[in-house]
Amino acid sequence: MNSKQAAAEKAVSFIQNDMIVGLGTGSTAYWAIEGIGRRIKEEGLRIKAIATSKRSEEQARGLQIPIFSFAEIDSIDVTIDGADEVDSNMNLIKGGGGALLREKIVASNTTQLIIVVDENKRVQWLGKFPLPVEVAIFGWEKTCKKLEALGCIPRLRTTENQPYITDNGNYIIDCDFKEIKQPQVLHEKMNAIVGVMENGLFIGMTKKLIVGYENGETRTSDWND
């Protein structure tokens, strides 16, 4: 079992019957969804789930995980998701998988956000991983210039030599800041730019952090530790 899978398996153990569960997106969240599917099959676990991407929804449906929409639920009990970076205050950079807007909508409506990462995602300062920003396609060039003025080197995300399109029909601009020492301030400045849908800084949202190690061990930290 690799470090990501170990962390995801630990997170899945916190899910109980009749919970509403948010399903994250990415390589670590993949293992969490697999674990939930296995518990449904082997234990008869009863949950309702809401996915943060089309990719995660397809995976969940294939595992017989019941998928619901926001119109059908009031709130989310637990969301399990990964992160691209985690600092010492459990602030995150997310969006490497291209689902940051949906991930943040789900996280902001979740009672307990559980973040699962491997040990390499822990950092002193956020920013070594370029910060993803989801932007409207219309006028994206001007939006990009305004992001650049905040002190980053911006790059339009592409796939197969074409702009990457999110599940919401937007572009992503990856912003290289090197170090982000005031993430809350940057978060507010970015989201004040017209054309920015959301940025990948998740500030003060993580309630539980589970770190997986190559030897298969995990370490769990709670927000109030």
C-alpha positions as CSV (number, residue, x, y, z in Angstrom):
1,M,0.0,0.0,0.0
2,N,1.5,3.3,-1.0
3,S,1.4,6.5,1.1
4,K,-1.6,8.1,-0.7
5,Q,-3.6,4.9,-0.4
6,A,-2.7,4.5,3.3
7,A,-3.9,8.1,4.0
8,A,-7.1,7.6,2.0
9,E,-7.9,4.3,3.8
10,K,-7.5,6.0,7.2
11,A,-9.8,8.8,6.1
12,V,-12.5,6.4,4.9
13,S,-12.6,4.8,8.4
14,F,-14.2,8.0,9.7
15,I,-17.2,7.6,7.5
16,Q,-20.3,6.3,9.3
17,N,-23.7,5.0,8.2
18,D,-26.2,7.7,6.9
19,M,-23.6,10.3,6.4
20,I,-23.6,12.6,3.4
21,V,-20.1,12.4,2.0
22,G,-18.2,14.7,-0.4
23,L,-15.9,12.9,-2.9
24,G,-12.8,14.8,-3.8
25,T,-10.8,14.7,-7.0
26,G,-7.3,13.6,-7.7
27,S,-4.8,10.8,-7.2
28,T,-5.3,10.6,-3.4
29,A,-9.1,11.1,-3.5
30,Y,-9.2,8.2,-6.0
31,W,-8.1,5.8,-3.3
32,A,-10.7,7.2,-0.9
33,I,-13.5,6.6,-3.4
34,E,-12.2,3.1,-4.0
35,G,-12.2,2.5,-0.2
36,I,-15.8,3.8,0.2
37,G,-16.9,1.6,-2.6
38,R,-15.3,-1.4,-0.9
39,R,-17.0,-0.6,2.4
40,I,-20.4,-0.4,0.6
41,K,-19.8,-3.7,-1.0
42,E,-18.4,-5.6,2.0
43,E,-20.1,-3.9,5.0
44,G,-23.3,-2.5,3.5
45,L,-22.2,1.0,4.4
46,R,-25.1,3.4,3.8
47,I,-24.2,6.9,2.6
48,K,-25.2,9.6,0.1
49,A,-22.4,11.2,-1.9
50,I,-21.8,14.3,-3.9
51,A,-18.8,14.5,-6.3
52,T,-16.5,17.4,-7.0
53,S,-15.9,16.4,-10.6
54,K,-17.3,14.4,-13.5
55,R,-14.3,12.1,-13.2
56,S,-15.0,11.3,-9.5
57,E,-18.7,10.9,-10.2
58,E,-18.1,8.4,-12.9
59,Q,-15.7,6.4,-10.6
60,A,-18.3,6.5,-7.8
61,R,-21.1,5.3,-10.0
62,G,-19.0,2.4,-11.2
63,L,-18.5,1.4,-7.5
64,Q,-22.3,1.6,-6.8
65,I,-21.8,4.7,-4.6
66,P,-25.1,6.6,-4.6
67,I,-24.6,10.1,-6.1
68,F,-26.8,13.1,-5.2
69,S,-27.0,16.8,-6.1
70,F,-27.1,19.9,-3.9
71,A,-30.8,20.1,-4.6
72,E,-31.3,16.8,-2.8
73,I,-29.2,17.4,0.3
74,D,-29.0,20.0,3.1
75,S,-25.4,19.8,4.0
76,I,-22.4,17.5,3.8
77,D,-21.1,15.7,6.9
78,V,-17.6,14.7,5.7
79,T,-15.6,15.4,2.6
80,I,-12.4,13.6,1.8
81,D,-10.1,15.3,-0.6
82,G,-6.4,15.7,-1.4
83,A,-4.2,18.7,-1.7
84,D,-1.2,19.9,-3.8
85,E,0.4,21.6,-0.7
86,V,-0.4,21.9,3.0
87,D,1.3,24.4,5.3
88,S,1.8,24.2,9.1
89,N,-1.6,25.9,9.6
90,M,-3.4,23.4,7.4
91,N,-3.9,25.9,4.7
92,L,-3.9,24.3,1.3
93,I,-3.2,24.8,-2.4
94,K,-5.7,22.7,-4.4
95,G,-6.6,22.6,-8.1
96,G,-3.9,20.5,-9.7
97,G,-6.6,18.1,-10.8
98,G,-8.6,21.0,-12.4
99,A,-11.6,20.8,-10.0
100,L,-10.8,23.6,-7.6
101,L,-14.1,25.5,-7.9
102,R,-16.3,22.5,-7.4
103,E,-14.0,21.3,-4.6
104,K,-14.3,24.6,-2.8
105,I,-18.1,24.7,-3.2
106,V,-18.3,21.3,-1.6
107,A,-15.7,22.0,1.1
108,S,-17.5,25.3,2.1
109,N,-20.7,23.3,2.7
110,T,-19.0,20.5,4.7
111,T,-18.9,20.1,8.4
112,Q,-15.6,18.2,8.5
113,L,-13.2,18.5,5.6
114,I,-10.6,15.7,5.8
115,I,-7.5,16.3,3.7
116,V,-5.4,13.3,2.8
117,V,-1.8,13.7,1.4
118,D,1.5,12.0,1.2
119,E,4.4,13.3,3.2
120,N,5.9,15.2,0.3
121,K,2.9,17.7,0.2
122,R,3.9,19.2,3.6
123,V,5.6,22.6,3.2
124,Q,6.6,25.6,5.3
125,W,5.2,28.1,2.9
126,L,2.6,27.6,0.2
127,G,3.6,28.5,-3.4
128,K,6.2,26.2,-4.7
129,F,3.3,24.4,-6.4
130,P,1.8,27.0,-8.8
131,L,-1.5,28.3,-7.5
132,P,-4.4,27.3,-9.8
133,V,-7.0,30.1,-10.5
134,E,-10.2,29.3,-12.4
135,V,-11.2,32.2,-14.7
136,A,-13.9,33.0,-17.2
137,I,-12.9,32.4,-20.8
138,F,-14.2,35.8,-21.9
139,G,-11.4,38.3,-21.3
140,W,-9.1,35.8,-19.8
141,E,-6.1,37.6,-21.2
142,K,-6.9,40.8,-19.1
143,T,-7.7,38.6,-16.1
144,C,-4.3,37.0,-16.5
145,K,-2.5,40.4,-16.6
146,K,-4.2,41.4,-13.3
147,L,-3.1,38.2,-11.7
148,E,0.4,38.8,-12.9
149,A,0.3,42.2,-11.2
150,L,0.0,40.4,-7.8
151,G,3.5,39.2,-8.2
152,C,3.3,35.8,-10.0
153,I,4.3,34.3,-13.3
154,P,1.0,33.2,-14.8
155,R,0.5,30.4,-17.3
156,L,-2.6,29.3,-19.0
157,R,-3.1,25.5,-18.4
158,T,-3.2,23.5,-21.5
159,T,-3.8,19.8,-22.5
160,E,-2.8,18.4,-25.8
161,N,-1.8,21.9,-26.9
162,Q,-5.3,23.3,-26.3
163,P,-6.5,25.3,-23.3
164,Y,-7.7,23.1,-20.5
165,I,-11.5,23.4,-19.9
166,T,-12.9,22.8,-16.4
167,D,-16.1,21.0,-15.7
168,N,-17.7,24.4,-15.4
169,G,-16.5,25.6,-18.8
170,N,-13.7,27.8,-17.6
171,Y,-9.9,28.2,-18.0
172,I,-7.3,27.6,-15.3
173,I,-4.3,29.9,-15.0
174,D,-1.5,28.5,-12.9
175,C,0.2,31.2,-11.0
176,D,3.8,30.7,-9.8
177,F,4.4,32.8,-6.7
178,K,7.4,30.8,-5.3
179,E,6.3,31.6,-1.7
180,I,2.9,32.7,-0.4
181,K,3.5,34.1,3.1
182,Q,0.1,35.8,3.5
183,P,-2.4,33.4,1.9
184,Q,-5.5,35.0,3.3
185,V,-4.5,38.4,1.8
186,L,-3.7,36.9,-1.5
187,H,-7.0,34.9,-1.5
188,E,-9.0,38.1,-1.1
189,K,-7.0,40.1,-3.7
190,M,-7.4,37.3,-6.3
191,N,-11.1,36.9,-5.8
192,A,-11.6,40.6,-6.1
193,I,-10.5,40.5,-9.7
194,V,-13.4,40.5,-12.1
195,G,-13.2,37.3,-14.2
196,V,-11.8,35.1,-11.4
197,M,-14.2,32.4,-10.6
198,E,-12.2,31.1,-7.6
199,N,-8.6,30.4,-6.6
200,G,-7.0,27.3,-5.2
201,L,-6.2,28.7,-1.7
202,F,-8.2,26.8,0.9
203,I,-7.8,28.9,4.1
204,G,-8.9,27.7,7.5
205,M,-11.2,25.0,6.0
206,T,-9.3,21.8,6.9
207,K,-10.6,20.1,10.1
208,K,-8.5,16.9,9.9
209,L,-5.3,16.2,8.1
210,I,-4.1,12.7,7.4
211,V,-0.5,12.3,6.1
212,G,0.6,9.0,4.6
213,Y,4.1,7.7,4.6
214,E,6.0,5.3,2.3
215,N,6.1,2.7,5.0
216,G,2.3,2.6,5.1
217,E,2.0,4.5,8.4
218,T,-0.3,7.5,8.7
219,R,-0.4,10.5,11.0
220,T,-3.6,12.3,11.8
221,S,-3.8,16.0,13.0
222,D,-6.9,17.9,14.0
223,W,-7.5,21.6,13.4
224,N,-7.2,22.4,17.1
225,D,-4.0,20.5,17.7
